[in-house]
Amino acid sequence: MEEKKTKKRVDGDSEALRLLDLQLSLKNESKISNWLCAILAMGFIFTFAILLFVTPDKEFSAEENRTLATFPEFTKETFFSGEFGEEFGDYMADQFPLRNFFVGVKAASETLQLKQTNNDTFINGDFLTARNDYPDEKHLETNISAASVFAKAAEKRGMKVVAALAGRKMDVYDNKLPGAYGSYYSDRIWAKLDEIASEGELDYLNLRAILRDKSDERDDLYYNSDHHWTTHGAYIAYCEIMKELGEEPYAKEDFNIEVVTEEFFGTTWSAAGVKWAEGDKIEFWRYDDDMNYTMKILDKAGTFEGVEGFSYVEEDGLKFAETKGFYVNKFLSEKDKYAAFIGGNFGLTKITKDTDEERETLLVVKDSFSHSLVPFLARHYDLVLVDLRYYSKSMINYAEENDIDKVLLLYNMETLTEAGYLKILRSGAK
């Protein structure tokens, strides 16, 4: 028995020695492979570091439809406070060479691993939904409080005010989110909105609930690739808003639906990196006299210089780009195709019907969810559209000075929880 144990131990030692001899015999080959890996890794790092500083910085990403971070200013104060390091990190992330390619590679690898998210985006086939578990409740409280103060001031001055608040895609289509995720996070922030609005005595139209009720039967209320609602989703919102404003909405049969593109890839598609997803279609809901309107866009930068159908006029010392109708078709051949609705984001836009009939004026204080609503609203009112990101004057004073009859506050939950500029609504309101 003892002899067998000794033999096994000797055999084990012999095997260990044999493997050690094999390793030693291959040490030169191992050194070569180790050096090769190190050289390739260092080459990759130095190549992209050089490209990062040699390649001209991009100021804007058409793919993501946003301004990119540029090289931060270096000072002793920003360096020791950590601000420079933080901004430099943002700069490297935004300006990294072949960034869009690597975003796509990451999305493909995540999908192959059967993961349902990438870059805070839920991926359900071509249906892409931005994820936001804990939006900023402080912003929500500040913004709703300011809206309440403004609404009360406007109503005291005899104006009808409707606050219509829209849901994000994750709020409306929670039935398309991963089963374990559900509607908890959406329900939580909307319950907080109810609490804050009640405290501020702000009655609001809950467009999230209205569209959510229809989401089980319809997939076309929000774009697959973008955070905005589709023209059909906007139409449903329009019908409810009109009832709140005391008007009868036009029936769906009163519009001619025109598909103007099937190649729209929105902001959620850009974030998700799913390059294989199909594009969305954009619809214009037309009517017979929808070109008998004049649209004036406050455009100090000359964005529409040389664009067909546009001319420039001066009004109250301000430079406006003027055109007919509500659509800017040039954007249909660009990445940001949603900008075909009223030309995109500007501080002040005026739309009037070319007629002698008396029409009320509706002031729309809004984010970009309102853009696809404009053709519907314009059938009832002359419109003044204000985006407080780019136009920071007192809204109550503007309403009084320009004989506004009714006011629509239209924001989606993303703006309400992320924007810091709605506090301007308090200006002049007390």
C-alpha positions as CSV (number, residue, x, y, z in Angstrom):
1,M,0.0,0.0,0.0
2,E,2.8,2.3,0.9
3,E,4.6,1.6,-2.3
4,K,1.5,2.6,-4.4
5,K,1.2,6.0,-2.6
6,T,4.9,6.6,-3.2
7,K,4.5,5.7,-6.8
8,K,1.6,8.1,-7.3
9,R,3.6,10.9,-5.6
10,V,6.6,10.2,-7.8
11,D,4.4,10.2,-10.9
12,G,2.8,13.5,-9.9
13,D,6.2,15.1,-9.3
14,S,7.4,13.8,-12.7
15,E,4.3,15.4,-14.4
16,A,5.0,18.7,-12.7
17,L,8.6,18.6,-13.8
18,R,7.6,17.7,-17.3
19,L,5.2,20.7,-17.5
20,L,7.9,23.0,-16.0
21,D,10.4,21.8,-18.7
22,L,7.7,22.5,-21.4
23,Q,7.2,26.1,-20.1
24,L,10.9,26.7,-19.9
25,S,11.3,25.4,-23.5
26,L,8.6,27.8,-24.7
27,K,9.7,30.9,-22.7
28,N,11.1,32.5,-25.8
29,E,7.9,32.1,-27.7
30,S,6.0,33.3,-24.6
31,K,8.1,36.4,-24.5
32,I,7.4,37.1,-28.1
33,S,3.6,36.8,-27.6
34,N,3.7,38.9,-24.4
35,W,5.7,41.6,-26.2
36,L,3.4,41.5,-29.1
37,C,0.3,41.9,-26.9
38,A,2.0,44.8,-25.1
39,I,3.0,46.5,-28.3
40,L,-0.4,46.2,-29.8
41,A,-2.1,47.5,-26.7
42,M,0.3,50.5,-26.4
43,G,0.0,51.1,-30.2
44,F,-3.7,51.2,-29.9
45,I,-3.6,53.7,-27.0
46,F,-1.0,55.9,-28.5
47,T,-2.6,55.9,-32.0
48,F,-6.0,57.0,-30.6
49,A,-4.4,59.5,-28.3
50,I,-2.6,61.1,-31.3
51,L,-5.8,61.0,-33.4
52,L,-7.7,62.6,-30.5
53,F,-5.4,65.6,-30.6
54,V,-4.7,65.7,-34.3
55,T,-8.3,65.3,-35.5
56,P,-10.2,68.6,-35.6
57,D,-12.8,68.9,-32.9
58,K,-16.4,68.6,-33.9
59,E,-18.8,71.2,-32.4
60,F,-22.0,69.4,-33.2
61,S,-23.0,65.8,-33.7
62,A,-25.7,65.3,-36.3
63,E,-26.0,61.7,-35.3
64,E,-26.9,62.6,-31.7
65,N,-28.4,66.0,-32.5
66,R,-26.5,67.8,-29.8
67,T,-23.5,70.1,-29.2
68,L,-20.3,68.2,-28.3
69,A,-17.9,69.1,-25.5
70,T,-14.8,71.0,-26.7
71,F,-11.3,71.2,-25.0
72,P,-11.8,72.9,-21.6
73,E,-9.9,76.0,-20.5
74,F,-7.0,75.1,-18.1
75,T,-6.5,77.3,-15.1
76,K,-5.0,76.6,-11.7
77,E,-8.4,77.0,-10.1
78,T,-10.2,74.6,-12.4
79,F,-7.4,72.1,-12.1
80,F,-7.4,71.9,-8.3
81,S,-11.1,72.0,-8.0
82,G,-11.5,69.0,-10.2
83,E,-13.6,70.9,-12.7
84,F,-10.9,70.7,-15.5
85,G,-10.6,66.9,-15.0
86,E,-14.4,66.4,-15.2
87,E,-14.7,68.6,-18.4
88,F,-11.7,66.9,-20.0
89,G,-13.4,63.5,-19.4
90,D,-16.5,64.8,-21.2
91,Y,-14.3,66.2,-24.0
92,M,-12.5,62.8,-24.5
93,A,-15.8,61.0,-24.6
94,D,-17.4,63.3,-27.1
95,Q,-14.3,63.7,-29.4
96,F,-13.0,60.1,-29.3
97,P,-12.0,59.0,-32.8
98,L,-14.5,56.7,-34.5
99,R,-16.9,57.2,-31.6
100,N,-20.1,56.3,-33.5
101,F,-18.5,53.1,-34.8
102,F,-17.5,51.9,-31.3
103,V,-21.0,52.8,-30.0
104,G,-22.4,50.5,-32.6
105,V,-19.9,47.7,-31.7
106,K,-20.9,48.0,-28.0
107,A,-24.6,47.8,-28.9
108,A,-24.1,44.7,-31.0
109,S,-22.1,43.0,-28.3
110,E,-24.7,43.8,-25.7
111,T,-27.5,42.5,-27.9
112,L,-25.6,39.3,-28.6
113,Q,-25.3,38.7,-24.9
114,L,-29.2,39.0,-24.8
115,K,-29.0,42.2,-22.7
116,Q,-32.0,44.5,-23.1
117,T,-30.3,47.8,-22.5
118,N,-27.4,49.8,-23.9
119,N,-26.4,53.4,-22.9
120,D,-29.5,53.8,-20.7
121,T,-31.8,52.7,-23.5
122,F,-34.1,49.8,-23.5
123,I,-33.9,47.8,-26.7
124,N,-37.1,45.9,-27.8
125,G,-36.4,45.0,-31.4
126,D,-36.7,48.3,-33.3
127,F,-38.6,49.9,-30.4
128,L,-36.1,52.0,-28.4
129,T,-36.9,53.6,-25.1
130,A,-34.8,56.0,-23.0
131,R,-34.4,54.9,-19.4
132,N,-34.5,57.3,-16.5
133,D,-35.0,55.6,-13.1
134,Y,-34.7,58.6,-10.7
135,P,-35.4,61.9,-12.4
136,D,-34.8,65.2,-10.5
137,E,-37.7,65.9,-8.2
138,K,-36.2,69.2,-7.2
139,H,-36.4,70.5,-10.8
140,L,-40.0,69.1,-11.0
141,E,-41.0,71.0,-7.9
142,T,-39.4,74.2,-9.0
143,N,-40.9,74.0,-12.5
144,I,-44.4,73.1,-11.4
145,S,-44.4,75.8,-8.8
146,A,-43.4,78.4,-11.4
147,A,-46.1,77.2,-13.8
148,S,-48.7,77.5,-11.0
149,V,-47.7,81.0,-10.2
150,F,-47.8,82.0,-13.9
151,A,-51.2,80.3,-14.5
152,K,-52.8,82.1,-11.6
153,A,-51.5,85.4,-12.8
154,A,-52.7,84.9,-16.3
155,E,-56.1,83.8,-15.2
156,K,-56.4,86.9,-13.0
157,R,-55.8,88.9,-16.2
158,G,-58.7,87.1,-17.9
159,M,-56.8,84.6,-20.0
160,K,-57.8,80.9,-20.2
161,V,-54.8,78.7,-19.3
162,V,-54.4,75.0,-19.9
163,A,-51.3,73.1,-18.6
164,A,-50.9,70.0,-20.6
165,L,-48.2,67.6,-19.4
166,A,-47.0,64.8,-21.6
167,G,-45.3,61.5,-20.7
168,R,-42.0,60.2,-21.9
169,K,-42.0,57.1,-24.0
170,M,-41.2,55.0,-20.9
171,D,-44.2,56.5,-19.1
172,V,-46.7,55.6,-21.9
173,Y,-45.3,52.4,-23.3
174,D,-44.4,50.6,-20.0
175,N,-45.9,47.5,-21.6
176,K,-42.9,47.4,-23.9
177,L,-40.3,47.6,-21.1
178,P,-38.6,44.5,-19.6
179,G,-41.0,42.6,-17.4
180,A,-38.9,43.1,-14.3
181,Y,-38.8,46.8,-14.8
182,G,-42.5,47.6,-15.2
183,S,-44.1,51.0,-14.5
184,Y,-42.7,51.6,-11.0
185,Y,-40.4,54.4,-11.8
186,S,-42.9,56.1,-14.1
187,D,-45.7,55.8,-11.5
188,R,-43.4,57.2,-8.8
189,I,-42.6,60.4,-10.6
190,W,-46.1,61.0,-11.8
191,A,-47.4,60.5,-8.3
192,K,-44.9,63.2,-7.2
193,L,-46.2,65.5,-9.9
194,D,-49.7,65.0,-8.6
195,E,-48.6,65.9,-5.1
196,I,-46.7,69.0,-6.2
197,A,-49.5,70.2,-8.5
198,S,-52.1,69.7,-5.8
199,E,-50.0,71.8,-3.3
200,G,-49.6,74.6,-5.9
201,E,-53.3,74.3,-7.0
202,L,-52.3,73.7,-10.6
203,D,-54.9,71.7,-12.5
204,Y,-53.3,70.0,-15.4
205,L,-54.2,67.8,-18.3
206,N,-52.6,64.4,-17.9
207,L,-51.6,63.4,-21.4
208,R,-49.6,60.5,-20.1
209,A,-52.7,58.8,-18.9
210,I,-54.6,59.5,-22.1
211,L,-52.0,58.1,-24.4
212,R,-51.2,55.2,-22.1
213,D,-54.8,54.0,-22.3
214,K,-54.4,53.7,-26.0
215,S,-50.9,52.2,-26.0
216,D,-52.1,48.6,-25.8
217,E,-54.0,48.9,-29.1
218,R,-51.6,51.2,-31.0
219,D,-47.9,51.1,-31.5
220,D,-47.7,54.4,-33.5
221,L,-48.1,57.0,-30.7
222,Y,-44.3,57.5,-30.3
223,Y,-41.5,57.1,-32.8
224,N,-39.6,53.8,-32.4
225,S,-36.3,55.7,-32.7
226,D,-37.0,59.0,-31.0
227,H,-38.4,60.4,-27.7
228,H,-41.1,62.5,-29.4
229,W,-44.7,61.4,-30.1
230,T,-45.7,60.8,-33.7
231,T,-48.1,63.0,-35.6
232,H,-50.8,60.5,-34.6
233,G,-49.9,60.8,-31.0
234,A,-49.9,64.6,-31.3
235,Y,-53.4,64.4,-32.8
236,I,-54.7,62.5,-29.8
237,A,-53.1,65.1,-27.5
238,Y,-54.6,67.9,-29.7
239,C,-58.2,66.5,-29.3
240,E,-57.9,66.6,-25.5
241,I,-56.3,70.0,-25.4
242,M,-59.0,71.5,-27.6
243,K,-61.7,70.2,-25.2
244,E,-59.9,71.9,-22.3
245,L,-59.7,75.1,-24.3
246,G,-63.4,74.9,-25.1
247,E,-63.1,74.1,-28.8
248,E,-64.3,71.2,-30.9
249,P,-61.3,69.4,-32.5
250,Y,-61.3,68.4,-36.1
251,A,-62.0,64.7,-36.9
252,K,-59.2,62.6,-38.3
253,E,-61.1,62.4,-41.6
254,D,-60.6,66.2,-42.0
255,F,-56.9,65.6,-42.7
256,N,-55.0,64.1,-45.6
257,I,-52.1,62.0,-44.2
258,E,-48.9,62.4,-46.2
259,V,-45.9,60.2,-45.5
260,V,-42.9,62.4,-46.1
261,T,-40.1,60.1,-45.1
262,E,-39.5,56.6,-43.8
263,E,-35.9,57.2,-42.9
264,F,-36.1,59.1,-39.6
265,F,-33.6,58.0,-37.0
266,G,-34.1,60.0,-33.8
267,T,-32.2,60.7,-30.6
268,T,-32.9,57.4,-28.9
269,W,-31.5,55.5,-31.9
270,S,-28.4,57.6,-31.7
271,A,-27.9,56.8,-28.0
272,A,-28.7,53.1,-28.3
273,G,-26.2,52.6,-31.2
274,V,-28.4,49.9,-32.9
275,K,-27.3,50.7,-36.4
276,W,-29.4,47.8,-37.8
277,A,-32.7,49.2,-36.7
278,E,-35.2,50.4,-39.4
279,G,-36.1,54.1,-39.6
280,D,-39.4,55.7,-38.7
281,K,-41.9,57.3,-41.0
282,I,-42.9,60.9,-40.4
283,E,-46.4,62.0,-41.4
284,F,-47.7,65.5,-42.2
285,W,-51.5,65.7,-41.6
286,R,-52.4,68.2,-44.3
287,Y,-55.6,70.2,-45.0
288,D,-56.7,72.2,-48.0
289,D,-55.6,75.7,-46.8
290,D,-52.6,74.8,-44.7
291,M,-50.3,76.9,-46.9
292,N,-52.4,80.0,-46.3
293,Y,-50.5,80.7,-43.1
294,T,-47.5,82.9,-42.5
295,M,-44.8,81.7,-40.1
296,K,-42.2,84.1,-38.7
297,I,-39.2,82.7,-36.8
298,L,-37.0,84.9,-34.6
299,D,-33.7,84.0,-36.2
300,K,-30.8,86.3,-35.3
301,A,-28.2,83.8,-36.7
302,G,-29.6,83.7,-40.2
303,T,-30.3,80.0,-40.1
304,F,-32.6,80.1,-43.1
305,E,-30.5,82.4,-45.3
306,G,-30.7,81.0,-48.9
307,V,-33.3,78.4,-48.0
308,E,-36.1,78.2,-50.6
309,G,-39.3,79.8,-49.6
310,F,-37.8,82.0,-46.8
311,S,-37.2,85.7,-46.7
312,Y,-36.3,88.0,-43.9
313,V,-38.3,90.8,-42.3
314,E,-37.8,93.1,-39.4
315,E,-40.4,93.5,-36.7
316,D,-40.1,95.5,-33.5
317,G,-36.4,95.8,-34.2
318,L,-36.0,92.0,-34.4
319,K,-34.9,89.8,-37.4
320,F,-37.5,87.2,-38.4
321,A,-37.3,84.5,-41.1
322,E,-40.6,84.4,-42.9
323,T,-42.2,81.6,-44.9
324,K,-45.6,80.1,-45.7
325,G,-47.1,77.1,-43.9
326,F,-45.7,75.1,-41.0
327,Y,-43.2,72.7,-42.7
328,V,-39.6,73.2,-43.6
329,N,-38.9,70.4,-46.1
330,K,-35.1,70.9,-46.3
331,F,-34.8,69.0,-43.0
332,L,-36.3,65.9,-44.5
333,S,-32.9,65.3,-46.2
334,E,-30.9,65.9,-43.0
335,K,-30.4,63.8,-39.8
336,D,-32.8,65.9,-37.6
337,K,-35.9,65.3,-39.7
338,Y,-38.2,66.2,-36.8
339,A,-37.1,69.8,-37.4
340,A,-39.3,69.7,-40.5
341,F,-42.1,70.7,-38.1
342,I,-41.8,74.5,-37.8
343,G,-38.1,74.5,-38.5
344,G,-36.8,73.3,-35.2
345,N,-36.1,75.0,-31.8
346,F,-36.3,78.8,-31.7
347,G,-37.1,81.2,-28.9
348,L,-40.0,82.9,-30.6
349,T,-42.2,81.8,-33.5
350,K,-45.4,83.5,-34.7
351,I,-48.0,81.9,-37.0
352,T,-51.0,83.8,-38.4
353,K,-53.6,82.8,-40.9
354,D,-53.8,84.9,-44.1
355,T,-57.3,86.0,-43.6
356,D,-59.4,89.0,-42.5
357,E,-61.5,87.0,-40.1
358,E,-61.1,87.7,-36.4
359,R,-59.1,84.9,-34.6
360,E,-58.0,84.5,-31.0
361,T,-54.3,84.3,-30.2
362,L,-53.0,81.3,-28.3
363,L,-49.6,81.6,-26.5
364,V,-47.9,78.2,-26.4
365,V,-45.1,78.1,-23.8
366,K,-43.5,74.8,-24.8
367,D,-40.8,72.3,-25.5
368,S,-40.4,70.4,-28.8
369,F,-43.3,68.1,-28.2
370,S,-45.5,71.0,-29.4
371,H,-43.9,71.2,-32.9
372,S,-46.0,68.4,-34.4
373,L,-49.1,69.9,-32.7
374,V,-48.8,73.3,-34.5
375,P,-50.7,72.4,-37.7
376,F,-53.6,71.2,-35.6
377,L,-53.7,74.2,-33.3
378,A,-53.3,76.7,-36.1
379,R,-56.7,75.7,-37.5
380,H,-58.3,77.3,-34.4
381,Y,-55.9,80.1,-33.4
382,D,-53.1,82.4,-34.4
383,L,-50.1,81.2,-32.5
384,V,-47.2,82.6,-30.5
385,L,-44.7,79.8,-29.7
386,V,-42.1,80.5,-27.0
387,D,-39.2,78.3,-26.0
388,L,-37.8,79.6,-22.7
389,R,-34.4,78.1,-23.4
390,Y,-33.9,80.8,-26.0
391,Y,-36.4,83.6,-25.0
392,S,-36.2,84.6,-21.4
393,K,-38.5,87.6,-21.2
394,S,-41.4,87.8,-18.7
395,M,-44.2,85.7,-20.2
396,I,-47.0,87.4,-18.2
397,N,-45.8,90.8,-19.4
398,Y,-45.5,89.5,-23.0
399,A,-49.1,88.1,-22.8
400,E,-50.5,91.4,-21.6
401,E,-48.6,93.5,-24.1
402,N,-49.6,91.3,-27.1
403,D,-53.3,90.8,-26.3
404,I,-53.0,87.1,-25.7
405,D,-56.4,85.4,-25.3
406,K,-55.5,81.9,-24.2
407,V,-52.3,80.2,-23.0
408,L,-51.2,76.6,-23.4
409,L,-48.3,75.3,-21.2
410,L,-47.1,72.1,-22.9
411,Y,-44.1,70.2,-21.5
412,N,-43.2,66.6,-21.3
413,M,-41.9,64.9,-18.1
414,E,-38.3,64.9,-19.3
415,T,-38.2,68.7,-19.6
416,L,-40.0,69.1,-16.2
417,T,-37.4,67.0,-14.4
418,E,-34.3,68.1,-16.3
419,A,-34.8,71.8,-17.3
420,G,-33.8,74.6,-15.0
421,Y,-35.2,77.5,-17.0
422,L,-39.0,77.2,-16.3
423,K,-38.5,79.3,-13.2
424,I,-38.6,82.3,-15.6
425,L,-42.4,81.9,-15.6
426,R,-42.4,83.6,-12.2
427,S,-41.0,86.8,-13.7
428,G,-43.5,89.6,-13.4
429,A,-46.3,87.1,-12.3
430,K,-46.6,88.2,-8.7
